[in-house]
Amino acid sequence: MIKSSIENDLLGYTQKIYDEGIFNKHNEKINAEDFFCRLFKLIYGWSDLVNLNYLESNSAGIDLYSANQKIAIQITTIQSKEKEKVEGTIKKVLKHHSDKKIEGIICLFIKDNGPLKNINVNELSEEFGIKIKIRTTKNIIGDFHRFPSPEKKIRISEIVKQETSSDFKGIDSLEIFEPYYNRKISKYTTPESLIYFSAFEKNKIQEIQELFNNDKIKEYCILGNPCSGKSTLANAIIKKLNPYYKVYYIDLSDPDLNNYNILSEINQLSFYHTIVLLENVHDNIKLFNKVQQKIIRFPWLKGFYISRYHNSYKEEDENSIRNIFKDIEKFRYNPNKIFEEKVSGIIDNRVKSLKDEFPQFNWYVGDFQTVLKNTDRNLLKLNIALETWISSTKKGSRIKFEKINNERIYSHFYATHKLKELDKKLLFLYSYLYSYDISFLRIKRKKDEFDLLKEKGIILNYNTSDYYYFPHKDYANLIYQSLKKERDLEIEDLLKYLKKYIKNFKTESELNITEIIIKLSYGKELKVVSTLLNQVSVLKLLSNEFSENIRDYEVFELQKAYFLSFDNLDNDLQVKYYTLFINYYIKHKLELYISKDYSVYSNLTQIANILNMILDNIFIDLNPKHKEKLNYISDLTKKISSSKPYPETVSRILNSFHFPEWLLMIEKLPTLSSIANTLSELNTSPLAKKLLIGIVNKIDIQELALKGQNLKTVQITKSLRELKKIDTAIGTDVTNNLIKHFSLDNKIASTNLSDFSKILSDLSSISPDFVEAELTESFNNGTFYRILEREKSINHISASILELKKITNSNEDLFYELVNKFFDSNVFYDLLKVQTNINSLLILFELIKRNEVGINEYIQNKLLVSIKKLILECAYDYTLYSNPKVLNIPELKSKIDNEISTELFNKILNRSKFTILDSLLRVLRAINKEKTINALNNADLNIFVQSMCNKELNMSQSLEVLFRAKSKTYSDDNLNSNPFWYDLLNEYLIIQKDNQYNYHKLNFGDFLKAFEFSLRINTEIALKHFENDFLNKLKSKENKNFTISSLFQFLRKIEIKTKSKYNREIQQFLDLNKSKFIEGIKNQNIEKTTSGLVELSKCDFGNYVDEFIYNARNTFSTKLNHIKGNKNIEKKVHADLQIIATNKSSFLLKYL
């Protein structure tokens, strides 16, 4: 569907004409007439339409004129005496423009109004002998939707938006974004004619372009490894886009991008239907997040993103790329799966082209596997190998492509790039560093050599910093390998140059030694890493970094590098590095349920043993009496899930066991279902997700599949659904790897209806194509209908048909046809006849009445009559009175109306939890509000008190229900149940306070909630029972389990209800518990934290909000990174921070 804003833009423009009196200003009136002239041309195709006021000053009766169409157009803002205006226009045209042979007059009233409808244009046409039309802006909008082609509609809507906005400056003003086809293309890019795509790739290209062209997506991302062909794939997609799309491009790896100008230019692109292509997202995530937030705001912009899997620059989480693309549709481009086919296709295309262009040479490929080995499965190197082969062959060498090995590739590359002319030491060192994505600094006293590298375009300079880089890491690697081969350089040479390089710089901020070690270690360059760590100067730099602002992620990576290099370090440095890490972890305790933390602990334990040193207390070690004693993993994870509002409890349970113990407990679970359920419980808590990440990354997929082989299909798909939720939450891909081990299509047909719908519903988010194919086949071959006929449960039929309706797309009509056939069949009516459960029949009746499944009117009416008859014949018990579906049956409502009484209330509450009151009052009040209130006012107070005291309900839950009941039974001052509820509140609180054990067991958050709901029910009663305890709790140092969101929400409501009576005591409470609030912020989801702080900011305690944010600034920064990509949460948190981030905490707004 084409998204057009023309209605908003045109109506907004016409309003501006009135608001600013534009038709009273000559020049501006002419401009407005010009705008409508262009609009008429675009919509109606009147190419010769002109503004007559240019040719004839103040032309009488005519503003716009077309000689070809023989029409005159008068544009007016008049809103009274409309008929006189039309008649006056006609007379002027006939009097002053008889030479123009005008056959039709259009009077365009810019604003629509009622009197225009009373003007009979047929009578006027007959009276004056000329065709008359009256049009308004809304008529033009209607014609826009009727006449032009879809492509033309888009262009018109763009022009209208541009011409009616004062913000539009035109795309000629763009300096940073460039048209996609004007971008710079590397000379190593494969020529268009030689590109090869496999069948899979062609299908994917078609799929993605259809998503864009059919307006099915707002954003799309292609993820892949370096030189995997991501940009080539994107190019093929862009070539197939609808022609009305403009495609603008920016490379986020460009270090000199001006963030402000980029965001400003996006505003200009928003005036067109534009695809914004962002390449190398991994190189500038912060800027990407800003640009992406802009893109999603504008309806005509679409984002197309290209990125590697991991960031080029350091990030706290190596999966951060996955996190930011979590909610964006993506394609993980892995040509390795079809790499051999792809390479073969590229070579075949190139050889065919060469044979046509140079038939005098022999073009033989040779052994294909050898070619693959020579090119290191890298498409850039393949292209250079082909260029090497072509060059050698043209020089007369009769050589097969298989003989183009590393030696020949590097020699050709070395000669072609004239690397001999350049400083070998400098280039060798720099190309090595950038092979691992490490930017570098200019070495002193090497200015001329450096300038030559820049002049040749081999290295580039960041204008915003002192660092330099190569155009591409694989390009740098080819230079490095070529120099190694051609200049006989060895690792020893590299180490010598690297040591000299390091000595040039004295501070970590200059050298960034942390990044160098981490990236080289990640690249398994252990000899180089060991050499660096053996430098005393490096230890000094790292020690300074540790004492300042080093991040946990960096410490983790550095200790890994230290552990792997340990045997190669000098003895004294072994001890010094060990002490450095131990001192850090004494301050920042490890949590050994986390996989990464446990690996640190394991590494340092081994080193401590070697050094014969005692390992200090570097991890959270619970007192034995605080450790969880539960033996079953399922009990542990359920307790974690149920305790998620209480981070301290969750932390205690998690730290009761080390990571290997957790992993072993989960691996010992007997079935896939039990494992999936257990992992799902861990997915409910932010703290437990840290454990979950480690377990999911360690879990054996083959073993997991084996544990699912003997399960029912519905159990397997339910497990896959739960695992899919986990994948989405933590950025893993377990589900797609696991589903390959199951053959599901052969088992679905033999299931019952309930399982059939559950299986396909569970799979719809995992494998939608499979579900679509399975539904199509089962609808066409009769499988679905046979399953329907076998089903004996009315409840299952209702639920399953609704579920299948949600996932049926292309076969919706066939689905409706089969459902109609079934509901009109003897099989179904025979099933109906034996139904005696009134609740099941009520569910079915509502399904048929709402008609969400395409039942035709005749069958629907027939069914409703039959089902209602059965319902009215059924026996029923007290549960019916709280079933809202009875409201669909007038006869049932009448029956219940007759039974509403005090006895009914007493009978129902006597056997139920107090929570039944919500649904009971909903039904009874809808049937007869007055009777319900009167019956309630005489109910047995003791029965209601006992129902409230049900052991499954805590005080805050019961009081919340009581508050809602009071609201539902208030009609006016004369008709309400307030006295009954007040007595109930008083009696309930007396009983609860008498039970001192349970009362004092109530945590502070639930206490506040209970107090707040009591205040809302009756302030006087609430204060009588709660005031002293409230004041004592505010003074207490023993309050625990602070949940920021609800705590501050209830404090604010209490402040409002008590008219700030306790502000001094609340302030003392805030002062007393500052550290606990900071800890609470660390442990709670950020969106709940900001909600709570917004609530607090609305009280007289705004200064505390600012202080809490500032003191927890590192936590906020980390958590803001964690929610990137989750649009709903980001939007909500950002809105909250706009309110609360003031003074010291305003830095967060800059961060955003």
HELIX and SHEET records of a PDB file:
HELIX    1   1 ILE A    6  ASP A   19  1                                  14    
HELIX    2   2 ILE A   22  ASN A   24  5                                   3    
HELIX    3   3 HIS A   26  TYR A   44  1                                  19    
HELIX    4   4 LEU A   52  LEU A   55  1                                   4    
HELIX    5   5 GLU A   82  HIS A   96  1                                  15    
HELIX    6   6 SER A   98  LYS A  100  5                                   3    
HELIX    7   7 GLY A  114  ASN A  118  5                                   5    
HELIX    8   8 VAL A  121  PHE A  128  1                                   8    
HELIX    9   9 THR A  137  ARG A  146  1                                  10    
HELIX   10  10 PRO A  150  THR A  164  1                                  15    
HELIX   11  11 ILE A  171  SER A  173  5                                   3    
HELIX   12  12 TYR A  180  ASN A  182  5                                   3    
HELIX   13  13 GLU A  192  LEU A  194  5                                   3    
HELIX   14  14 ALA A  199  ASN A  213  1                                  15    
HELIX   15  15 LYS A  230  LYS A  239  1                                  10    
HELIX   16  16 ASN A  259  LEU A  269  1                                  11    
HELIX   17  17 VAL A  281  ASP A  283  5                                   3    
HELIX   18  18 ILE A  285  ARG A  297  1                                  13    
HELIX   19  19 SER A  320  ILE A  324  1                                   5    
HELIX   20  20 PRO A  335  ILE A  338  5                                   4    
HELIX   21  21 PHE A  339  GLU A  357  1                                  19    
HELIX   22  22 PHE A  368  ASN A  374  1                                   7    
HELIX   23  23 LEU A  379  LYS A  394  1                                  16    
HELIX   24  24 PHE A  401  LYS A  403  5                                   3    
HELIX   25  25 ASN A  406  THR A  416  1                                  11    
HELIX   26  26 LEU A  419  GLU A  421  5                                   3    
HELIX   27  27 LYS A  424  SER A  435  1                                  12    
HELIX   28  28 LYS A  447  GLU A  455  1                                   9    
HELIX   29  29 LYS A  473  GLU A  486  1                                  14    
HELIX   30  30 ILE A  491  LYS A  503  1                                  13    
HELIX   31  31 GLU A  508  LEU A  511  1                                   4    
HELIX   32  32 ILE A  513  TYR A  522  1                                  10    
HELIX   33  33 LEU A  526  LEU A  533  1                                   8    
HELIX   34  34 VAL A  536  SER A  547  1                                  12    
HELIX   35  35 ASP A  552  SER A  565  1                                  14    
HELIX   36  36 PHE A  566  ASN A  568  5                                   3    
HELIX   37  37 ASN A  571  LYS A  587  1                                  17    
HELIX   38  38 SER A  595  LEU A  611  1                                  17    
HELIX   39  39 PRO A  624  HIS A  626  5                                   3    
HELIX   40  40 ILE A  633  SER A  642  1                                  10    
HELIX   41  41 PRO A  647  LEU A  654  1                                   8    
HELIX   42  42 PHE A  659  GLU A  667  1                                   9    
HELIX   43  43 LEU A  672  LEU A  682  1                                  11    
HELIX   44  44 PRO A  686  LYS A  698  1                                  13    
HELIX   45  45 ILE A  701  LEU A  706  1                                   6    
HELIX   46  46 THR A  713  ILE A  730  1                                  18    
HELIX   47  47 VAL A  734  ILE A  739  1                                   6    
HELIX   48  48 ASP A  745  ILE A  748  1                                   4    
HELIX   49  49 LEU A  753  SER A  764  1                                  12    
HELIX   50  50 PRO A  768  ASN A  780  1                                  13    
HELIX   51  51 THR A  783  ARG A  790  1                                   8    
HELIX   52  52 ILE A  794  ILE A  807  1                                  14    
HELIX   53  53 GLU A  812  PHE A  823  1                                  12    
HELIX   54  54 ASN A  826  LYS A  833  1                                   8    
HELIX   55  55 ILE A  838  ARG A  850  1                                  13    
HELIX   56  56 GLU A  857  GLU A  873  1                                  17    
HELIX   57  57 TYR A  878  SER A  882  5                                   5    
HELIX   58  58 PRO A  884  ASN A  888  5                                   5    
HELIX   59  59 PRO A  890  GLU A  899  1                                  10    
HELIX   60  60 THR A  902  LEU A  909  1                                   8    
HELIX   61  61 ILE A  916  ILE A  927  1                                  12    
HELIX   62  62 LYS A  929  ASN A  937  1                                   9    
HELIX   63  63 LEU A  941  MET A  948  1                                   8    
HELIX   64  64 MET A  955  LYS A  968  1                                  14    
HELIX   65  65 ASN A  978  ASP A  994  1                                  17    
HELIX   66  66 GLN A  996  LYS A 1001  1                                   6    
HELIX   67  67 PHE A 1004  ILE A 1017  1                                  14    
HELIX   68  68 THR A 1019  LYS A 1035  1                                  17    
HELIX   69  69 ILE A 1044  LYS A 1057  1                                  14    
HELIX   70  70 ASN A 1063  LEU A 1072  1                                  10    
HELIX   71  71 LYS A 1074  ASN A 1083  1                                  10    
HELIX   72  72 ILE A 1086  SER A 1097  1                                  12    
HELIX   73  73 GLY A 1102  ASN A 1111  1                                  10    
HELIX   74  74 ARG A 1113  HIS A 1122  1                                  10    
HELIX   75  75 LYS A 1127  ILE A 1140  1                                  14    
HELIX   76  76 ASN A 1143  SER A 1146  5                                   4    
HELIX   77  77 PHE A 1147  TYR A 1151  1                                   5    
SHEET    1   A 5 VAL A  50  ASN A  51  0                                        
SHEET    2   A 5 LEU A  64  SER A  66 -1                                        
SHEET    3   A 5 ILE A  71  THR A  76 -1                                        
SHEET    4   A 5 GLY A 104  PHE A 109  1                                        
SHEET    5   A 5 LYS A 131  THR A 136  1                                        
SHEET    1   B 6 GLU A 178  PRO A 179  0                                        
SHEET    2   B 6 LYS A 246  ASP A 251 -1                                        
SHEET    3   B 6 THR A 274  GLU A 279  1                                        
SHEET    4   B 6 LEU A 301  SER A 307  1                                        
SHEET    5   B 6 GLU A 219  GLY A 224  1                                        
SHEET    6   B 6 GLU A 329  TYR A 333  1                                        
SHEET    1   C 3 PHE A 440  LEU A 441  0                                        
SHEET    2   C 3 TYR A 467  TYR A 469 -1                                        
SHEET    3   C 3 LEU A 460  ASN A 461 -1                                        
END                                                                             
